[in-house]
Amino acid sequence: MKKTLFPAFSILLVDDEPAWLKSFSLTLKSCAGINNIVTCQESREVMGLLDQGGIGLVLLDLTMPQLAGETLLQQIGERHPGIMTIIVSGMNQLETAVRCMKLGAFDYIVKTDEEDRLVGGVLRAIRILELQQEFRTMSDRMLSRQLQHPEAFTDIVTGDPRMQDLFNYVEAVSPSHQPLLITGESGVGKELIARAVHTLSGCSGPLVAVNVAGLDDTVFADTLFGHVRGAYTGADQARPGMIEQAGNGTLFLDEIGDLSIASQVKLLRLLQEGEYFPLGGDRPKRMNARIVVATHRDLAAREAAGEFRRDLYYRLCTHKIHIPPLRDRVGDIPLLLEYFLAEAAKTLGKKKPTPPKELAQILATYSFPGNVRELRGMVYNAVSLHKERILSMDSFLKAIGQSRSDEPLPVQGQNPFAVFERLPTFAEAAELLVEEAISRANGVQAIAARLLGISPPALNKRLKMSRK
Ligand SMILES: Nc1ncnc2c1ncn2[C@@H]1O[C@H](COP(=O)(O)OP(=O)(O)OP(=O)(O)O)[C@@H](O)[C@H]1O
């Protein structure tokens, strides 16, 4: 199996004591899963190693024979300003630390500090370097507007420019180790995007999807972390959790907005520490999987209402994608219609029917609360009932009519007529309504009549009357 390197750039440890180099490498590996490490005992070789490229972070000792750490720090800053340096010194002196920070060190760590401080400082630097790198990639992608891996998006049918921008963003952030939040209404394609992220991430493991809605806290912990044998009554066998099953792949947590507060605490700890305890276990396990989460809820509103932890919300928002609803990208409707007609015809063993040309126009006037999933369901239903060469619009109109009559009128706050100082007469109100329907139907009277719930001849009669 291909070994995933973390971080993607190398970390150079420079110290003249081989024992320290060995023990620090081991600490970084066991406590933080950092395995992309290069060590160097000879200070005069450092600049040569950096010139070769591939190194993003240097952990530098100060007191070394030949070249002193402070001299090297200055040289690194001048010749490789993009490389970050952390001083790891035996000297606990404020003055030295201040001098080093002024020379551009990212952090100053004392060798005798707690392990948490050592590892935490390195993880912080990695996070910032990754974000800088992602920012650069993102700017380049946004400027070039050219996808490097369009094949990752072949299942996502769209011609909408906002979706194309979103694909560019997905390409830029997919290799990141930071969590990714995908929001959007139900059926809008969040899982499809999560799959594209996984494909583009280059992760060697599988994508493991878990719907966390309705899981109580213990089931959540058991599902994610697994348990050891005898953890609770009935736990006859040890069982690995989804994190372990995802391995070096992606863990996709769907419906994250429905997570209980207790489970939110567990998820936050997992993201912060990268470690977890299986239920009943006393030895921590490392998480190597990338975390992608999704929700159809307004997470910012839930956070403001105190239903979602602020610290977790901000952690999850490091990378954020919002997929617009189908009603806001009506240009996609004809494309999706064609795509699903072909798919449904193939699945149902029928010849692909031809859709009447008004169908896409009628669908464009509908709000699609169930988004692309709803459209797909409508097409499958129509194709399964289909007999003639031209597809009948009946099942679509029935589904739309049914859904419309179930929807309350979106009158926000008050009756729209309440704002009129003089109430319009029936005739005036009807004229305004007809005008709006014709405009929404792009001038197609048959569609406007459907929107108004009257027959096309009745609409025609009204139009003639109002023209007189
Ligand atoms: N742009 C698209 N092109 C083709 N198929 C799509 C597109 N968007 C969504 N679909 C299809 O619509 C259905 C719903 O998509 P998906 O499961 O990704 O939505 P979701 O946002 O994750 O839904 P939920 O919030 O209910 O989990 C799937 O069958 C998916 O293949």
Ligand as a Chemical Component Dictionary entry (heavy atoms), coordinates in Angstrom:
data_LIG
# 
_chem_comp.id                   LIG 
_chem_comp.type                 NON-POLYMER 
_chem_comp.pdbx_formal_charge   0 
_chem_comp.three_letter_code    LIG 
# 
loop_
_chem_comp_atom.comp_id 
_chem_comp_atom.atom_id 
_chem_comp_atom.alt_atom_id 
_chem_comp_atom.type_symbol 
_chem_comp_atom.charge 
_chem_comp_atom.model_Cartn_x 
_chem_comp_atom.model_Cartn_y 
_chem_comp_atom.model_Cartn_z 
_chem_comp_atom.pdbx_ordinal 
LIG N1  N1  N 0 -25.218 18.087 -10.798 1  
LIG C1  C1  C 0 -25.645 16.823 -10.763 2  
LIG N2  N2  N 0 -25.500 16.032 -11.838 3  
LIG C2  C2  C 0 -25.963 14.763 -11.835 4  
LIG N3  N3  N 0 -26.562 14.193 -10.789 5  
LIG C3  C3  C 0 -26.729 14.928 -9.679  6  
LIG C4  C4  C 0 -26.266 16.276 -9.601  7  
LIG N4  N4  N 0 -26.545 16.758 -8.379  8  
LIG C5  C5  C 0 -27.149 15.763 -7.708  9  
LIG N5  N5  N 0 -27.277 14.661 -8.487  10 
LIG C6  C6  C 0 -27.939 13.403 -8.141  11 
LIG O1  O1  O 0 -28.992 13.740 -7.249  12 
LIG C7  C7  C 0 -29.065 12.814 -6.176  13 
LIG C8  C8  C 0 -28.817 13.511 -4.848  14 
LIG O2  O2  O 0 -27.458 13.917 -4.787  15 
LIG P1  P1  P 0 -26.629 13.862 -3.413  16 
LIG O3  O3  O 0 -26.937 12.603 -2.650  17 
LIG O4  O4  O 0 -25.204 14.151 -3.726  18 
LIG O5  O5  O 0 -27.315 15.090 -2.675  19 
LIG P2  P2  P 0 -27.098 15.586 -1.162  20 
LIG O6  O6  O 0 -27.030 17.064 -1.240  21 
LIG O7  O7  O 0 -25.934 14.871 -0.549  22 
LIG O8  O8  O 0 -28.463 15.143 -0.485  23 
LIG P3  P3  P 0 -28.806 14.998 1.096   24 
LIG O9  O9  O 0 -28.772 16.382 1.686   25 
LIG O10 O10 O 0 -30.207 14.464 1.091   26 
LIG O11 O11 O 0 -27.800 14.074 1.678   27 
LIG C9  C9  C 0 -28.053 11.729 -6.506  28 
LIG O12 O12 O 0 -28.700 10.715 -7.229  29 
LIG C10 C10 C 0 -27.042 12.443 -7.375  30 
LIG O13 O13 O 0 -26.383 11.545 -8.209  31 
# 
loop_
_chem_comp_bond.comp_id 
_chem_comp_bond.atom_id_1 
_chem_comp_bond.atom_id_2 
_chem_comp_bond.value_order 
_chem_comp_bond.pdbx_ordinal 
LIG N1  C1  SING 1  
LIG C1  N2  SING 2  
LIG C1  C4  DOUB 3  
LIG N2  C2  DOUB 4  
LIG C2  N3  SING 5  
LIG N3  C3  DOUB 6  
LIG C3  C4  SING 7  
LIG C3  N5  SING 8  
LIG C4  N4  SING 9  
LIG N4  C5  DOUB 10 
LIG C5  N5  SING 11 
LIG N5  C6  SING 12 
LIG C6  O1  SING 13 
LIG C6  C10 SING 14 
LIG O1  C7  SING 15 
LIG C7  C8  SING 16 
LIG C7  C9  SING 17 
LIG C8  O2  SING 18 
LIG O2  P1  SING 19 
LIG P1  O3  DOUB 20 
LIG P1  O4  SING 21 
LIG P1  O5  SING 22 
LIG O5  P2  SING 23 
LIG P2  O6  DOUB 24 
LIG P2  O7  SING 25 
LIG P2  O8  SING 26 
LIG O8  P3  SING 27 
LIG P3  O9  DOUB 28 
LIG P3  O10 SING 29 
LIG P3  O11 SING 30 
LIG C9  O12 SING 31 
LIG C9  C10 SING 32 
LIG C10 O13 SING 33 
# 
